[in-house]
Amino acid sequence: YESDDGVLTNYWINEGGDVIYEKANNNAENDMFTTAVFEGEVEDEDMTNATLWTVVPSGYGDTNALRFNNKVEWKSAWDANIGIDHRCVTEHLIIRDNTAELQYISGGSMMPSGAFLVLRYPPDLAVIDIEAPVSAVVGNKYVINTTISNEGRSDATDFNVSFYSNNVRIGRQKVSRLDSGENITLQFNWKPM
C-alpha cells in the first residue's frame, strides 16, 4: 500500500507458530528459542523510529526473554495468556537483516506466533536560516524572515512555527503542508518593547 498522506512506514512481518515445550523434547534452556529475521535493508537508519511487536499465545506464568540483534534483552516480555509486547528498538537497529529471538526459559510452554518490525520515517523540521537585524531600536518595526526545511522522509502537515523574543511569543504561523526535501520562508513582524 502506498499513499502520499501520512508518515512513510515500512512493515516487516514474520509470522507462523513455533511450539516450544521444555519437557516434550528434553531441550536445554539455550535450545528453546525461535528466531524472527526481518530480511532487507533499513533505509536512512538515522531518520527512523522503530518498534518491535511480538505475539506469544501461552506465555502466561512462564519465564521468557526477548532479544533484538543480540544488543538488548528483556526478561519476562510476555505475561498474559495471549502476550502482546511492543518495544522501541530504534537505538538497536542495524542496517540489514534485523533479528528478534523469542526464548522460552521455564514454566510450561509457549508458542511464539508473530513478530513485526515497524519503521516510521517522520518529518524532520529544521530552521535553516533566520534574517534579522544585528541590532534593534525599541519601538521600531522589523521584519524577521525564517526558513524552515523538512529534512525528513515524510511530508509535514499542520504544524506551527512560533517566533519568541525574551521568552514571549511575538507571532505564530500555521503551515498546512511542507513536503519532504522542501523549504518554506515565513515572515514575522517584530516591534521591540
DRENDRENMI-39769 format. One line per 2 residues: number of its first residue (from 1); their letters; for each residue x, y, z of N, C-alpha, C, O. Coordinates in steps of 0.2 Angstrom, whole numbers, plus 5000, padded with zeros to 4 digits. Layout:
<vopas>
NUM> A> X,Y,Z,X,Y,Z,X,Y,Z,X,Y,Z  ...;
</vopas>
This chain:
<vopas>
1> YE> 5004,4994,5000,5000,5000,5000,5004,5006,5000,5009,5007,5004  5003,5011,4996,5007,5017,4996,5002,5023,4996,4996,5023,4992;
3> SD> 5004,5028,4999,5000,5034,5000,5004,5040,5001,5009,5039,5004  5002,5046,4998,5006,5052,4999,5004,5055,5006,5008,5060,5008;
5> DG> 4999,5053,5009,4997,5056,5015,5000,5052,5021,5001,5046,5020  5001,5055,5026,5004,5052,5032,5011,5051,5032,5015,5053,5027;
7> VL> 5014,5047,5037,5021,5046,5038,5023,5040,5034,5019,5034,5034  5028,5040,5031,5031,5034,5027,5033,5029,5032,5036,5030,5037;
9> TN> 5030,5023,5031,5030,5017,5036,5032,5011,5032,5029,5009,5027  5037,5007,5035,5039,5001,5032,5037,4995,5037,5038,4996,5043;
11> YW> 5034,4990,5035,5032,4984,5039,5036,4978,5037,5036,4976,5031  5039,4975,5042,5042,4968,5041,5038,4963,5045,5037,4965,5051;
13> IN> 5035,4958,5042,5030,4954,5045,5034,4947,5045,5035,4944,5040  5034,4944,5051,5037,4937,5052,5032,4933,5056,5031,4934,5062;
15> EG> 5028,4929,5053,5023,4925,5057,5023,4918,5055,5026,4915,5051  5020,4914,5060,5020,4907,5060,5020,4905,5067,5022,4909,5072;
17> GD> 5018,4898,5068,5018,4896,5075,5024,4891,5076,5026,4887,5072  5027,4892,5082,5033,4888,5084,5032,4886,5091,5033,4890,5096;
19> VI> 5030,4880,5092,5028,4877,5099,5035,4876,5103,5039,4872,5100  5036,4879,5108,5042,4877,5112,5040,4874,5119,5037,4878,5123;
21> YE> 5041,4868,5120,5039,4864,5126,5045,4860,5129,5047,4856,5126  5047,4863,5134,5053,4860,5138,5053,4852,5138,5058,4849,5137;
23> KA> 5048,4850,5141,5048,4843,5143,5047,4838,5137,5050,4832,5138  5044,4840,5132,5042,4835,5126,5049,4834,5123,5050,4828,5120;
25> NN> 5053,4838,5122,5059,4837,5118,5066,4837,5122,5071,4835,5120  5065,4837,5129,5071,4837,5133,5076,4842,5131,5082,4840,5131;
27> NA> 5074,4848,5130,5079,4853,5127,5082,4857,5133,5079,4857,5139  5088,4859,5132,5091,4864,5137,5088,4871,5136,5086,4873,5130;
29> EN> 5089,4875,5141,5087,4882,5140,5089,4886,5134,5085,4889,5131  5095,4885,5132,5098,4889,5126,5096,4886,5120,5097,4889,5114;
31> DM> 5092,4880,5120,5089,4877,5114,5082,4879,5113,5079,4878,5107  5079,4882,5118,5072,4884,5117,5070,4891,5115,5068,4895,5119;
33> FT> 5072,4892,5109,5070,4899,5106,5068,4898,5099,5070,4894,5096  5065,4904,5096,5064,4904,5089,5066,4911,5087,5067,4916,5091;
35> TA> 5068,4911,5081,5071,4917,5078,5067,4920,5073,5064,4917,5068  5066,4927,5073,5062,4930,5068,5067,4935,5064,5069,4940,5067;
37> VF> 5068,4934,5058,5073,4938,5054,5069,4942,5050,5065,4940,5046  5071,4949,5050,5067,4954,5046,5072,4955,5040,5076,4960,5040;
39> EG> 5072,4951,5035,5076,4952,5029,5076,4958,5025,5070,4960,5024  5081,4961,5024,5081,4968,5020,5085,4973,5023,5087,4972,5029;
41> EV> 5085,4979,5020,5089,4984,5022,5085,4990,5025,5080,4991,5022  5087,4993,5030,5084,4999,5033,5086,5005,5029,5092,5006,5029;
43> ED> 5082,5009,5027,5083,5015,5023,5084,5020,5028,5080,5021,5033  5089,5024,5028,5090,5030,5032,5090,5028,5040,5085,5031,5043;
45> ED> 5094,5024,5042,5094,5022,5049,5093,5027,5054,5090,5026,5059  5097,5033,5053,5097,5038,5057,5090,5042,5057,5089,5047,5061;
47> MT> 5086,5041,5052,5080,5045,5051,5073,5041,5053,5068,5043,5051  5074,5036,5057,5068,5031,5058,5067,5030,5065,5071,5031,5069;
49> NA> 5060,5029,5066,5058,5027,5073,5056,5019,5072,5052,5018,5068  5059,5015,5076,5057,5008,5075,5054,5005,5081,5056,5006,5087;
51> TL> 5049,5001,5080,5045,4997,5085,5045,4990,5083,5043,4988,5078  5046,4985,5088,5046,4978,5088,5040,4976,5091,5039,4977,5097;
53> WT> 5035,4973,5088,5029,4970,5091,5030,4962,5091,5032,4959,5086  5028,4959,5096,5028,4951,5096,5022,4949,5099,5019,4952,5104;
55> VV> 5020,4943,5097,5014,4940,5099,5015,4933,5101,5018,4929,5097  5014,4931,5108,5015,4925,5110,5009,4922,5114,5009,4923,5120;
57> PS> 5005,4918,5111,5000,4914,5115,5003,4909,5120,5008,4907,5118  5000,4908,5125,5003,4903,5130,5009,4905,5133,5013,4901,5135;
59> GY> 5010,4912,5135,5016,4914,5138,5015,4916,5145,5020,4917,5149  5009,4915,5148,5007,4917,5154,5010,4913,5160,5010,4907,5159;
61> GD> 5014,4916,5164,5017,4912,5170,5023,4909,5168,5026,4906,5173  5026,4910,5162,5032,4907,5160,5038,4912,5161,5037,4918,5161;
63> TN> 5044,4909,5162,5050,4914,5162,5052,4914,5154,5053,4908,5151  5053,4920,5152,5054,4920,5145,5059,4926,5143,5060,4930,5148;
65> AL> 5061,4927,5137,5066,4933,5136,5065,4934,5128,5063,4930,5124  5066,4941,5127,5066,4943,5120,5072,4947,5119,5074,4951,5123;
67> RF> 5075,4945,5114,5082,4949,5112,5081,4952,5105,5077,4949,5101  5085,4957,5104,5084,4960,5097,5092,4962,5095,5095,4965,5098;
69> NN> 5093,4959,5089,5100,4960,5086,5106,4958,5091,5111,4961,5090  5105,4954,5096,5110,4952,5101,5113,4958,5104,5118,4958,5107;
71> KV> 5109,4964,5104,5111,4970,5108,5108,4971,5114,5110,4975,5119  5101,4969,5115,5097,4970,5121,5093,4964,5122,5091,4960,5118;
73> EW> 5092,4963,5129,5087,4958,5131,5082,4960,5136,5084,4964,5141  5076,4958,5135,5071,4960,5140,5068,4953,5143,5067,4948,5139;
75> KS> 5068,4952,5150,5066,4946,5153,5058,4947,5154,5056,4953,5155  5055,4941,5154,5048,4941,5155,5044,4946,5151,5040,4950,5153;
77> AW> 5045,4946,5144,5042,4950,5140,5034,4949,5139,5031,4954,5138  5032,4943,5140,5025,4941,5139,5022,4938,5145,5025,4934,5148;
79> DA> 5017,4941,5148,5014,4939,5154,5007,4939,5154,5003,4940,5159  5004,4937,5148,4997,4936,5148,4995,4929,5144,5000,4927,5141;
81> NI> 4989,4927,5144,4988,4921,5140,4989,4922,5133,4991,4917,5129  4988,4928,5130,4990,4930,5124,4994,4936,5125,4992,4941,5125;
83> GI> 5001,4935,5125,5005,4940,5126,5007,4944,5120,5009,4941,5115  5006,4951,5121,5007,4955,5115,5012,4960,5118,5010,4964,5123;
85> DH> 5018,4961,5115,5023,4965,5118,5025,4970,5112,5026,4968,5106  5026,4976,5114,5029,4981,5109,5035,4985,5112,5034,4987,5118;
87> RC> 5040,4986,5109,5046,4989,5112,5049,4994,5106,5049,4992,5100  5051,5000,5109,5055,5004,5104,5062,5001,5103,5066,5000,5108;
89> VT> 5064,5000,5097,5071,4997,5096,5075,5001,5091,5080,4999,5088  5073,5007,5091,5077,5012,5087,5084,5012,5088,5088,5012,5083;
91> EH> 5086,5012,5094,5093,5013,5096,5097,5006,5094,5103,5006,5094  5093,5001,5093,5097,4994,5092,5096,4992,5085,5098,4986,5083;
93> LI> 5094,4996,5080,5093,4994,5073,5100,4993,5070,5105,4996,5072  5100,4988,5065,5106,4988,5061,5104,4989,5054,5098,4988,5053;
95> IR> 5108,4990,5049,5107,4991,5043,5103,4986,5039,5099,4987,5035  5105,4980,5040,5102,4974,5036,5101,4968,5041,5104,4967,5046;
97> DN> 5095,4965,5039,5093,4959,5042,5093,4959,5050,5096,4955,5053  5088,4963,5052,5087,4964,5060,5084,4957,5062,5080,4954,5058;
99> TA> 5086,4955,5068,5083,4949,5071,5081,4949,5078,5084,4952,5082  5075,4946,5079,5072,4945,5086,5073,4938,5088,5071,4934,5084;
101> EL> 5075,4937,5094,5075,4930,5097,5070,4930,5102,5070,4934,5107  5065,4925,5102,5060,4924,5107,5061,4918,5111,5061,4912,5108;
103> QY> 5063,4918,5117,5065,4912,5121,5061,4910,5126,5059,4915,5130  5059,4904,5127,5056,4901,5132,5061,4899,5137,5066,4895,5135;
105> IS> 5061,4900,5144,5066,4898,5148,5063,4893,5153,5066,4887,5154  5057,4894,5156,5054,4888,5160,5047,4890,5162,5045,4896,5161;
107> GG> 5043,4885,5164,5036,4887,5167,5031,4883,5163,5025,4882,5166  5032,4879,5158,5027,4876,5154,5029,4875,5147,5032,4871,5145;
109> SM> 5026,4880,5143,5027,4880,5136,5025,4887,5133,5022,4891,5137  5027,4889,5127,5025,4895,5124,5025,4894,5117,5028,4889,5114;
111> MP> 5021,4898,5113,5020,4897,5106,5021,4904,5102,5016,4907,5101  5027,4906,5101,5028,4912,5098,5025,4912,5091,5026,4907,5087;
113> SG> 5021,4917,5089,5017,4916,5083,5017,4922,5078,5015,4922,5073  5021,4927,5080,5021,4933,5076,5026,4938,5079,5027,4939,5085;
115> AF> 5030,4941,5074,5035,4947,5076,5034,4952,5070,5034,4950,5064  5034,4958,5072,5033,4963,5067,5037,4969,5068,5038,4971,5074;
117> LV> 5041,4971,5064,5046,4977,5064,5043,4982,5060,5042,4982,5054  5041,4988,5064,5038,4994,5060,5043,4999,5061,5045,5002,5066;
119> LR> 5044,5002,5055,5049,5008,5054,5045,5014,5051,5042,5013,5046  5045,5019,5055,5042,5025,5053,5047,5031,5052,5052,5031,5056;
121> YP> 5046,5034,5046,5051,5039,5044,5047,5046,5045,5044,5048,5040  5047,5049,5050,5043,5055,5051,5046,5061,5048,5052,5061,5046;
123> PD> 5043,5067,5047,5046,5073,5045,5051,5075,5050,5051,5073,5056  5056,5079,5048,5061,5082,5052,5062,5089,5050,5066,5091,5045;
125> LA> 5059,5093,5054,5059,5100,5053,5065,5104,5056,5067,5102,5062  5068,5108,5052,5074,5112,5055,5074,5119,5053,5072,5121,5047;
127> VI> 5076,5124,5057,5077,5131,5055,5083,5131,5052,5089,5130,5055  5084,5133,5045,5090,5133,5042,5092,5140,5040,5098,5141,5038;
129> DI> 5088,5145,5041,5090,5152,5040,5086,5157,5044,5080,5156,5044  5089,5162,5047,5085,5167,5050,5088,5174,5048,5094,5175,5049;
131> EA> 5084,5178,5045,5086,5185,5043,5083,5190,5048,5077,5191,5048  5087,5193,5052,5085,5198,5057,5090,5203,5058,5096,5202,5056;
133> PV> 5089,5209,5060,5093,5214,5061,5099,5212,5067,5097,5209,5071  5105,5215,5066,5110,5214,5070,5109,5217,5077,5110,5215,5082;
135> SA> 5106,5223,5076,5104,5227,5082,5097,5230,5081,5095,5230,5075  5093,5231,5087,5087,5234,5086,5086,5240,5091,5089,5241,5096;
137> VV> 5081,5244,5089,5079,5250,5092,5072,5249,5095,5068,5247,5091  5071,5250,5102,5065,5249,5105,5060,5254,5101,5061,5260,5100;
139> GN> 5054,5251,5099,5049,5255,5096,5049,5255,5089,5044,5256,5086  5054,5253,5086,5055,5252,5078,5052,5245,5076,5052,5241,5080;
141> KY> 5049,5245,5070,5046,5239,5067,5052,5235,5063,5055,5239,5059  5052,5229,5064,5057,5225,5060,5053,5219,5057,5048,5216,5059;
143> VI> 5056,5216,5051,5053,5210,5048,5059,5205,5049,5064,5206,5048  5056,5199,5052,5061,5194,5053,5059,5188,5048,5053,5186,5048;
145> NT> 5063,5186,5044,5062,5180,5040,5065,5174,5042,5071,5174,5044  5062,5168,5042,5065,5162,5044,5063,5157,5039,5057,5157,5037;
147> TI> 5068,5153,5038,5067,5147,5033,5067,5141,5036,5072,5139,5040  5062,5137,5035,5061,5130,5038,5062,5125,5033,5059,5126,5027;
149> SN> 5065,5120,5034,5067,5114,5030,5064,5108,5032,5064,5107,5038  5061,5104,5028,5059,5097,5030,5064,5092,5028,5064,5090,5022;
151> EG> 5068,5090,5032,5074,5086,5030,5072,5078,5031,5077,5074,5030  5066,5077,5033,5064,5070,5034,5061,5067,5028,5062,5070,5022;
153> RS> 5059,5060,5028,5057,5057,5023,5049,5057,5021,5047,5056,5016  5046,5060,5026,5039,5061,5025,5037,5068,5025,5040,5073,5028;
155> DA> 5031,5070,5022,5029,5077,5022,5026,5079,5029,5024,5074,5032  5027,5085,5030,5025,5088,5037,5018,5091,5035,5017,5095,5030;
157> TD> 5013,5090,5040,5007,5093,5039,5004,5096,5045,5006,5094,5051  5001,5102,5045,4998,5105,5050,5002,5106,5056,5001,5103,5062;
159> FN> 5007,5111,5056,5012,5112,5061,5012,5120,5062,5011,5124,5057  5014,5122,5068,5015,5129,5069,5023,5131,5070,5027,5127,5072;
161> VS> 5024,5137,5067,5031,5140,5068,5030,5146,5072,5026,5151,5070  5033,5147,5078,5032,5152,5083,5039,5156,5083,5044,5153,5083;
163> FY> 5038,5163,5084,5044,5167,5085,5043,5170,5092,5038,5173,5094  5049,5170,5096,5049,5172,5103,5055,5177,5103,5060,5177,5100;
165> SN> 5053,5182,5108,5058,5187,5110,5058,5187,5117,5053,5189,5120  5064,5186,5121,5064,5186,5128,5059,5182,5131,5055,5184,5136;
167> NV> 5058,5176,5128,5053,5171,5131,5046,5173,5130,5041,5170,5133  5044,5178,5126,5037,5180,5125,5036,5179,5117,5040,5181,5113;
169> RI> 5030,5175,5116,5029,5174,5109,5026,5180,5106,5022,5183,5108  5030,5182,5100,5028,5188,5096,5024,5186,5090,5019,5190,5089;
171> GR> 5024,5180,5088,5020,5178,5082,5020,5170,5081,5025,5167,5084  5015,5168,5078,5014,5161,5077,5011,5160,5070,5006,5164,5068;
173> QK> 5013,5156,5066,5010,5155,5059,5009,5147,5058,5014,5143,5060  5004,5145,5056,5002,5138,5054,5004,5137,5047,5003,5141,5042;
175> VS> 5007,5131,5046,5009,5129,5040,5005,5122,5039,5005,5118,5042  5001,5122,5033,4997,5117,5032,5001,5111,5029,4999,5105,5030;
177> RL> 5006,5112,5025,5010,5106,5022,5017,5109,5020,5018,5114,5017  5022,5105,5021,5029,5106,5019,5031,5099,5017,5033,5094,5021;
179> DS> 5032,5098,5010,5034,5091,5008,5041,5090,5009,5045,5094,5011  5043,5083,5010,5049,5081,5011,5054,5084,5006,5053,5084,5000;
181> GE> 5060,5087,5009,5065,5090,5005,5064,5097,5003,5068,5100,4999  5058,5100,5005,5056,5107,5003,5058,5111,5009,5059,5109,5014;
183> NI> 5058,5118,5007,5059,5123,5012,5053,5128,5011,5049,5128,5006  5052,5132,5017,5047,5137,5016,5050,5143,5020,5053,5142,5026;
185> TL> 5049,5149,5018,5051,5155,5022,5045,5159,5024,5040,5160,5021  5045,5160,5031,5040,5164,5034,5042,5170,5036,5048,5171,5038;
187> QF> 5038,5175,5037,5039,5182,5039,5035,5184,5045,5029,5183,5046  5039,5187,5050,5036,5189,5056,5038,5196,5057,5043,5199,5055;
189> NW> 5033,5200,5059,5034,5207,5061,5035,5208,5068,5032,5205,5072  5040,5212,5070,5043,5212,5077,5044,5220,5079,5047,5223,5075;
191> KP> 5041,5222,5084,5042,5228,5087,5045,5228,5094,5041,5226,5099  5051,5228,5095,5054,5228,5102,5051,5233,5107,5050,5238,5105;
193> M> 5050,5230,5113,5047,5234,5118,5052,5236,5123,5050,5239,5128;
</vopas>
